[in-house]
Amino acid sequence: MICSFHRSVGRSADRAVNRRDLGLLLLRLGAGGVLAAHGTQKLFGWFGGGGIEGTGQFMESVGYRPGKASATAAGLAETGGGTLLALGLATPAAGAAAAGAMAGAAAVHTPHGFFNQSGGYEYAATLGLAATGLAVTGPGRFSLDHALGHVFDRGWMVPTALAATAAGAALVVGARTKRLRKAAEGEQAALFEE
């Protein structure tokens, strides 16, 4: 009698709201919402952002060229990745896209150290790690991926999406670093000529 009671309680607990799924929902909504809002600043100029024009100029100034294309790519990765994370849809691709955008942002802030108050990469790293963690862990039961039978959330998609994004981010950040290095060398050469 007691054993059958524990089995029935265990089965009903499986169907009940569990802490893991609720925690994943909160993390998805929080990180995804922040990423999406941040991306709309770049794409549309919402929430005090620069839009494509202003963000493109900023991207050029920090070495991401062409600026408008870089602003569009970053804005789409943040807005699209963040929205999909919040919805729990295509979670591996969404998390990877957002993490890639944050890798690019972290590269800009790295010279200022870790902490955000000094202009460091703390904020970008936190959002990037949250997005990566969600891509790896999955969205939980309170998600569109779960409702759709995980059609866009297969196990093989996680390493594929993360590897593709890591390669793309490495190429983009590497090209930026090379441009900045050449510009600095050109400035030093000009100083020696004076």
Buried (B, 14 or more C-beta within 10 A) or exposed (E): EEEEEEEEEEEEEEEEEEEEBEEBBEBBBBBBBBBBBBBBBBBEBBEEBBBBEBBBEBBBEBBBBEBBEBBBBBBBBBBBBBBBBBBBBBBBBBBBBBBBBBBBBBBBBBEBEEEBEEEBBBBBBBBBEBBBBBBBBBBBBBBBBBEEEBEBBEEEBBEBBBEBBBEBBEEBBEEBEEEBEEEEEEEEEEEEEE
